[in-house]
Amino acid sequence: MSGAGPKTRPKVPEGKSQFLTTTQKEIVEGAFHVGYTTTWEPFQKEVKYSTPKRP
């Protein structure tokens, strides 16, 4: 089994795609797993709504 030594985890490089970035979180004492942070880039444009002109 694992010893009582310090917790280590291999450093994972930052993952990048067109609209998504994934980074590894820091080790938290007492946590079961490290986890990852996912950041989405906006890929839709918001256009201000204007009422259509009347016929």
C-alpha positions as CSV (number, residue, x, y, z in Angstrom):
1,M,0.0,0.0,0.0
2,S,1.0,3.6,-0.2
3,G,3.1,5.0,2.6
4,A,2.6,8.1,4.7
5,G,5.0,10.1,2.6
6,P,4.3,13.4,0.9
7,K,1.6,13.4,-1.7
8,T,3.0,13.9,-5.2
9,R,1.3,14.0,-8.5
10,P,3.0,14.4,-11.9
11,K,2.6,17.8,-13.4
12,V,0.2,17.7,-16.4
13,P,0.7,20.3,-19.1
14,E,-2.1,22.8,-19.8
15,G,-4.6,21.4,-22.4
16,K,-5.8,23.8,-25.1
17,S,-8.2,23.4,-27.9
18,Q,-10.1,26.0,-30.0
19,F,-12.7,27.0,-27.3
20,L,-11.5,25.0,-24.2
21,T,-8.6,25.3,-21.8
22,T,-8.0,22.6,-19.1
23,T,-5.5,23.2,-16.2
24,Q,-4.6,20.9,-13.3
25,K,-5.6,22.1,-9.8
26,E,-3.1,22.2,-6.8
27,I,-3.1,19.3,-4.3
28,V,-5.3,20.0,-1.3
29,E,-4.5,18.2,1.9
30,G,-7.2,15.6,2.7
31,A,-8.6,15.5,-0.8
32,F,-9.0,12.2,-2.6
33,H,-8.1,13.5,-6.1
34,V,-6.5,16.6,-7.6
35,G,-9.0,17.6,-10.2
36,Y,-8.9,20.0,-13.1
37,T,-10.3,23.4,-14.0
38,T,-12.1,23.8,-17.3
39,T,-12.4,27.2,-18.9
40,W,-14.6,27.8,-21.9
41,E,-14.0,30.6,-24.4
42,P,-17.2,32.2,-25.8
43,F,-18.0,31.0,-29.3
44,Q,-21.3,32.7,-29.9
45,K,-21.8,36.4,-30.5
46,E,-24.4,38.3,-28.6
47,V,-26.3,40.9,-30.7
48,K,-28.5,43.5,-29.0
49,Y,-32.1,42.8,-29.7
50,S,-34.0,45.4,-31.8
51,T,-37.7,45.2,-32.4
52,P,-38.6,44.5,-36.1
53,K,-40.1,47.4,-38.0
54,R,-43.9,47.4,-38.4
55,P,-45.4,46.7,-41.8
